[in-house]
Amino acid sequence: MRLIQVRTFLDIEEGKRIDPDAIVLKDLVDEELAQIKYGILSHCWGHPKEEVQYKEMDALIRMGGTARKKLRERSGYQKIRRSCEQAWKDGLAWLWVDTCCINKESSAELSEALNSMFRWYEDSERCYVYLHDLHAKALPTTSNEKKFSGTSGWPRWFSRGWTLQELVAPTVVHFFNQDWHFIGDKKNHAQTISSITRIPSRILRHGLDAHRHSAAQIMSWAADRKTTRTEDRAYSLMGLFGVHMAMLYGEGKNAFRRLQLEIIRMTSDHSIFAWDRRDNGWSGSVLADDPSFFRDCHDIVNMEPDEYLAALRGVVPEKVLSDFNEESIRTYTVTNAGIRIRLPLQRCRGSQSVFEARLACCRSFDSSPISIVLVSFKSTYHRYFGQSQTIHGATATFQLLYLVCQEDKRQKDFTFKVDDRALEYEGFIRRCAFPKRASLNSGDNSITLSYTNHCAVIVYANSETGTCFALAVGYCSGYEWLHVIPDTPAQQFFDVRQTTTDPWDTYAKRVYDRAWVVSPKHAPRVARARTPGVARLHYEEDGPHLVKHAHLPKSIRGVQLVYQRLPQPNTCLVTMDITRCAGCCVSPDAWQTLDGLSANNFDMPCLMLDPASLNTQVKRNAMHRFLIDGVPTSFLSAAAEPDKIKVTGPPNASTKYSHE
């Protein structure tokens, strides 16, 4: 740890003669630090050009008069001067200031400093908090957006990421206003500071060890704090959890995931999974993206194994609880397949893949374990946010799970190319798409979803029949899905014959919310249907065709949907048509394969088989023929250009097209 020699600095400032061998900054090892007392400054950084850097402070004694005069004009220098004056008054000969006591050009030194910072603040004799934007001679007790805009109505220091540990770690914290007037200390103003920071007053008075705090609760204190670098939102929390990490600036939000994994490796705290988010949908990881996801976790406490098992009575069979090993609750590990953990699962209504899992933590006012919703796909589980309801009377069973903890962001976008031209012939007009940020590309009639924009709906309506439906498409956790939502409630919501945009946008928002509810059920189904071995798939060059049918209520017709994965990365073609129902509709949730053996059951526009890719048996069984004026016509390729079409028959035949 490198410290400022307070007396040497003040002597330079006062113009006294300085020994040429004297130094302003001195490196001390742990044994030396144990023998001294030092003060430490906590502040908000100003503009980098205003702060005093390590090299400048190290050269202060040798600095010429003109250069030293310019240095004194900086606001950062004045912070150091006033801190040294206060430390000397308090009988402290040493002071640490982050701007000038760390050589940030050395990545090794910077990493060591960031990993040690909590301990340095914790071991300090006194911490001086400088509130540069506070004029009053007392800590504010109510927020004032006019005075402190952009920081929730409080001095900026309370909104910064690094200052959280600088508030919690030291035993003695003194606050100073803009003019360096003392305005109070942490212990005597604990209640006021608690109302600003959401940190319990008992922790401000007695420290972290005074309370059985949960990981989620600590995260909640940082939920609204900001840092200049994204990675610092994680690095600034290391000391509060007692973990150490390598500094990898450039990794972005992955730093916060690494922090959570380190916490998981060191503790058995289930509350790390208790975060929530305000929008519906899937999460590609059971780990949160940043501390803001823990905003509402300030009152979450951990449960001891016996408390947890007692709270599960009535949900988990008694025999299972009596035979359950409590050690299984305390131990879970991070593996290459995900986080290996044993949790009680209870299936939710409407889906075989959606479950409610109960964690070994609860709210401070409620002894019921907190629940999260998981969606299973193959051997792993993802987090899901949306409407869900467990089956009444169903019991939960402990299962060994692998929770996905590493989201694959290499494939960020997925494009759905929508061919809905056939709908217009049946009287259906596209009314709107929602949300607006996922609007259709007019160039190729495509819609692109991304990591931050998971779902979209396109609404179609027939003004003559008063019928409408929506195509819902989604992409989350690496799986694309699509589903038709046929709807009659629209007639109750408004007159579907309206052509103005606004009512349709409002209706689309309601359908969009419903789409999120059904997304866990539909998301894995396309991937499963495309998996070899599930069914006899006829693979075209671009991938298999899948088809499903959705019946339109109060109608003899239905929407037929065909899916095909295209050669372009993360792109599929969606073809839609209105067909007459045969009388017994296939389940709207079931995908069927459209190959040479089953093609006779479907009547879809623009779906041609490439004869070259069909085996002999398929050719023998294929009954579809394309006719022009009743004359059989063959194609060189399903993707052939018009000039490659070869017609066998009278050369002057009229151009009447049909198929049989």
MOWO-V117263 format. One record per residue. RES is the residue in one letter. PSI is psi as a letter, one per 30 degrees, with the letter a starting at -180 (999 if undefined). OMEGA is omega in whole degrees, 0 to 359 (* if undefined). Layout:
BEGIN
((RES & PSI & OMEGA) (RES & PSI & OMEGA))
END
This chain:
BEGIN
((M & k & 181) (R & k & 185) (L & l & 174) (I & k & 171) (Q & j & 190) (V & e & 184) (R & e & 179) (T & e & 179) (F & e & 182) (L & e & 178) (D & e & 176) (I & e & 182) (E & e & 181) (E & f & 176) (G & g & 180) (K & l & 177) (R & k & 183) (I & k & 175) (D & k & 181) (P & f & 181) (D & f & 181) (A & l & 178) (I & k & 178) (V & e & 181) (L & k & 180) (K & k & 177) (D & k & 178) (L & k & 176) (V & l & 186) (D & e & 181) (E & e & 179) (E & e & 180) (L & e & 181) (A & f & 184) (Q & f & 184) (I & l & 173) (K & k & 182) (Y & l & 173) (G & l & 183) (I & k & 182) (L & k & 173) (S & k & 187) (H & l & 172) (C & k & 178) (W & k & 172) (G & a & 176) (H & k & 182) (P & e & 180) (K & f & 179) (E & f & 182) (E & l & 179) (V & k & 182) (Q & l & 183) (Y & e & 184) (K & e & 180) (E & e & 179) (M & e & 180) (D & f & 182) (A & g & 186) (L & e & 182) (I & e & 184) (R & f & 185) (M & k & 178) (G & l & 184) (G & e & 181) (T & e & 180) (A & e & 180) (R & e & 179) (K & e & 178) (K & e & 180) (L & e & 181) (R & f & 182) (E & f & 181) (R & k & 177) (S & e & 178) (G & e & 178) (Y & e & 181) (Q & e & 175) (K & e & 180) (I & e & 181) (R & e & 182) (R & e & 177) (S & e & 179) (C & e & 179) (E & e & 179) (Q & e & 179) (A & e & 180) (W & e & 176) (K & e & 182) (D & g & 177) (G & g & 180) (L & k & 184) (A & f & 184) (W & k & 181) (L & k & 176) (W & k & 177) (V & k & 189) (D & f & 184) (T & e & 189) (C & f & 182) (C & g & 177) (I & k & 174) (N & j & 187) (K & f & 175) (E & f & 177) (S & j & 181) (S & e & 179) (A & e & 180) (E & e & 179) (L & e & 179) (S & e & 179) (E & e & 181) (A & e & 181) (L & e & 178) (N & f & 183) (S & f & 192) (M & e & 180) (F & e & 180) (R & e & 179) (W & e & 177) (Y & e & 181) (E & e & 183) (D & f & 182) (S & l & 177) (E & e & 181) (R & k & 178) (C & k & 180) (Y & j & 178) (V & j & 181) (Y & j & 179) (L & j & 189) (H & f & 184) (D & g & 180) (L & j & 179) (H & f & 185) (A & l & 180) (K & g & 177) (A & l & 176) (L & k & 179) (P & k & 179) (T & f & 177) (T & l & 180) (S & k & 181) (N & j & 183) (E & f & 181) (K & e & 181) (K & e & 185) (F & i & 182) (S & k & 178) (G & f & 179) (T & h & 177) (S & g & 175) (G & g & 180) (W & l & 176) (P & k & 187) (R & e & 182) (W & e & 182) (F & f & 182) (S & f & 184) (R & k & 184) (G & e & 185) (W & f & 184) (T & f & 177) (L & e & 179) (Q & f & 179) (E & f & 174) (L & e & 187) (V & e & 190) (A & e & 185) (P & k & 176) (T & e & 182) (V & k & 179) (V & k & 178) (H & k & 181) (F & k & 178) (F & k & 180) (N & a & 184) (Q & e & 181) (D & g & 180) (W & h & 170) (H & k & 178) (F & k & 184) (I & g & 177) (G & l & 178) (D & l & 186) (K & e & 186) (K & e & 183) (N & f & 179) (H & g & 184) (A & e & 183) (Q & e & 178) (T & e & 181) (I & e & 178) (S & e & 180) (S & f & 179) (I & e & 191) (T & f & 185) (R & g & 174) (I & k & 180) (P & k & 183) (S & e & 181) (R & e & 178) (I & e & 177) (L & e & 181) (R & e & 190) (H & f & 177) (G & l & 184) (L & e & 185) (D & f & 184) (A & f & 185) (H & k & 178) (R & i & 184) (H & k & 178) (S & l & 177) (A & e & 181) (A & e & 180) (Q & e & 178) (I & e & 178) (M & e & 182) (S & f & 179) (W & f & 182) (A & g & 189) (A & e & 185) (D & g & 180) (R & l & 185) (K & l & 175) (T & l & 179) (T & e & 178) (R & k & 180) (T & e & 183) (E & f & 183) (D & f & 175) (R & f & 176) (A & e & 185) (Y & e & 181) (S & f & 181) (L & f & 185) (M & e & 183) (G & e & 179) (L & f & 179) (F & f & 180) (G & h & 179) (V & l & 179) (H & k & 182) (M & l & 172) (A & k & 179) (M & j & 182) (L & i & 179) (Y & k & 186) (G & f & 180) (E & f & 177) (G & b & 184) (K & f & 177) (N & f & 178) (A & e & 181) (F & e & 175) (R & e & 177) (R & e & 178) (L & e & 181) (Q & e & 179) (L & e & 177) (E & e & 177) (I & e & 179) (I & e & 181) (R & f & 186) (M & f & 185) (T & l & 173) (S & h & 187) (D & j & 180) (H & f & 185) (S & f & 178) (I & f & 178) (F & g & 189) (A & g & 180) (W & l & 182) (D & l & 174) (R & l & 191) (R & f & 180) (D & l & 179) (N & l & 174) (G & a & 179) (W & l & 168) (S & k & 181) (G & f & 180) (S & l & 175) (V & f & 177) (L & k & 182) (A & l & 179) (D & e & 181) (D & l & 185) (P & f & 182) (S & f & 179) (F & f & 179) (F & g & 187) (R & e & 185) (D & g & 184) (C & g & 186) (H & f & 183) (D & g & 180) (I & k & 179) (V & l & 178) (N & l & 178) (M & k & 173) (E & l & 182) (P & e & 180) (D & e & 176) (E & e & 182) (Y & e & 181) (L & e & 178) (A & e & 181) (A & f & 181) (L & f & 179) (R & k & 185) (G & f & 177) (V & e & 176) (V & k & 180) (P & k & 184) (E & e & 181) (K & e & 179) (V & e & 180) (L & e & 182) (S & f & 180) (D & f & 187) (F & k & 179) (N & j & 182) (E & f & 181) (E & f & 179) (S & f & 179) (I & e & 185) (R & f & 187) (T & k & 168) (Y & l & 191) (T & l & 176) (V & k & 180) (T & l & 178) (N & f & 179) (A & f & 182) (G & a & 179) (I & j & 182) (R & j & 187) (I & l & 178) (R & k & 182) (L & l & 174) (P & k & 181) (L & k & 175) (Q & k & 186) (R & k & 179) (C & l & 181) (R & k & 169) (G & f & 181) (S & k & 177) (Q & f & 187) (S & g & 181) (V & k & 184) (F & l & 172) (E & k & 180) (A & k & 181) (R & k & 183) (L & l & 179) (A & h & 175) (C & l & 183) (C & l & 173) (R & l & 183) (S & f & 181) (F & g & 185) (D & k & 182) (S & g & 180) (S & k & 179) (P & k & 177) (I & k & 181) (S & k & 170) (I & l & 181) (V & k & 180) (L & k & 175) (V & k & 181) (S & k & 170) (F & j & 186) (K & c & 186) (S & g & 184) (T & l & 182) (Y & k & 179) (H & l & 172) (R & k & 177) (Y & k & 180) (F & j & 182) (G & a & 181) (Q & k & 177) (S & l & 181) (Q & k & 180) (T & l & 180) (I & k & 183) (H & k & 178) (G & f & 180) (A & k & 180) (T & l & 177) (A & k & 178) (T & k & 177) (F & k & 179) (Q & k & 176) (L & j & 187) (L & l & 169) (Y & j & 182) (L & k & 181) (V & k & 182) (C & g & 179) (Q & j & 183) (E & k & 180) (D & j & 182) (K & g & 179) (R & e & 178) (Q & i & 191) (K & e & 187) (D & l & 173) (F & k & 184) (T & k & 174) (F & j & 174) (K & k & 188) (V & j & 175) (D & j & 182) (D & g & 183) (R & e & 183) (A & f & 182) (L & e & 183) (E & e & 178) (Y & f & 179) (E & g & 175) (G & g & 181) (F & k & 181) (I & k & 176) (R & k & 183) (R & e & 182) (C & l & 173) (A & k & 181) (F & k & 0) (P & l & 184) (K & e & 182) (R & f & 178) (A & h & 184) (S & l & 180) (L & k & 174) (N & j & 185) (S & f & 182) (G & e & 181) (D & g & 177) (N & h & 182) (S & l & 177) (I & k & 185) (T & k & 178) (L & l & 186) (S & a & 180) (Y & e & 181) (T & f & 181) (N & i & 194) (H & f & 193) (C & l & 176) (A & l & 176) (V & k & 175) (I & k & 185) (V & k & 177) (Y & k & 179) (A & k & 176) (N & j & 185) (S & f & 181) (E & e & 182) (T & f & 182) (G & g & 182) (T & k & 176) (C & l & 174) (F & l & 180) (A & k & 170) (L & j & 177) (A & k & 177) (V & k & 181) (G & l & 177) (Y & j & 181) (C & k & 179) (S & g & 176) (G & g & 182) (Y & k & 174) (E & k & 177) (W & l & 178) (L & k & 185) (H & k & 175) (V & k & 177) (I & j & 176) (P & k & 190) (D & k & 168) (T & f & 179) (P & f & 179) (A & e & 180) (Q & e & 179) (Q & f & 184) (F & e & 178) (F & l & 180) (D & j & 184) (V & f & 179) (R & f & 178) (Q & k & 180) (T & f & 178) (T & l & 189) (T & e & 193) (D & e & 180) (P & e & 179) (W & e & 177) (D & e & 179) (T & e & 178) (Y & e & 180) (A & e & 178) (K & e & 179) (R & e & 178) (V & e & 178) (Y & e & 178) (D & e & 178) (R & e & 181) (A & e & 179) (W & e & 181) (V & e & 183) (V & f & 185) (S & e & 180) (P & e & 181) (K & e & 187) (H & f & 187) (A & e & 183) (P & f & 193) (R & e & 177) (V & e & 180) (A & e & 179) (R & e & 181) (A & f & 180) (R & f & 184) (T & k & 179) (P & k & 178) (G & f & 178) (V & e & 178) (A & l & 177) (R & j & 183) (L & k & 170) (H & j & 184) (Y & j & 168) (E & l & 180) (E & e & 184) (D & f & 181) (G & l & 184) (P & l & 171) (H & k & 174) (L & k & 183) (V & k & 170) (K & l & 189) (H & k & 177) (A & j & 182) (H & k & 176) (L & k & 183) (P & k & 178) (K & h & 182) (S & l & 175) (I & g & 182) (R & l & 180) (G & l & 178) (V & k & 177) (Q & k & 187) (L & k & 178) (V & k & 181) (Y & k & 174) (Q & k & 176) (R & k & 183) (L & l & 181) (P & f & 179) (Q & k & 181) (P & k & 175) (N & h & 180) (T & k & 175) (C & l & 177) (L & k & 178) (V & j & 179) (T & k & 185) (M & k & 177) (D & l & 173) (I & k & 182) (T & l & 178) (R & k & 181) (C & k & 182) (A & f & 180) (G & f & 178) (C & j & 187) (C & k & 172) (V & l & 178) (S & k & 182) (P & f & 180) (D & f & 189) (A & k & 172) (W & k & 173) (Q & l & 180) (T & k & 179) (L & j & 180) (D & a & 185) (G & f & 182) (L & f & 185) (S & g & 185) (A & f & 182) (N & f & 183) (N & f & 186) (F & k & 179) (D & i & 185) (M & k & 179) (P & k & 172) (C & g & 177) (L & j & 181) (M & k & 176) (L & k & 176) (D & j & 185) (P & e & 184) (A & f & 184) (S & f & 182) (L & k & 176) (N & l & 186) (T & e & 182) (Q & e & 180) (V & e & 179) (K & e & 183) (R & e & 184) (N & f & 183) (A & k & 185) (M & f & 182) (H & k & 172) (R & k & 178) (F & k & 186) (L & k & 168) (I & j & 187) (D & h & 177) (G & f & 182) (V & k & 178) (P & k & 183) (T & k & 178) (S & l & 182) (F & k & 174) (L & e & 182) (S & l & 178) (A & f & 181) (A & g & 185) (A & l & 174) (E & l & 181) (P & e & 182) (D & f & 179) (K & f & 181) (I & k & 180) (K & j & 181) (V & k & 176) (T & j & 182) (G & a & 181) (P & k & 183) (P & f & 183) (N & g & 182) (A & k & 176) (S & l & 187) (T & i & 173) (K & j & 186) (Y & k & 174) (S & l & 176) (H & l & 181) (E & 999 & *))
END
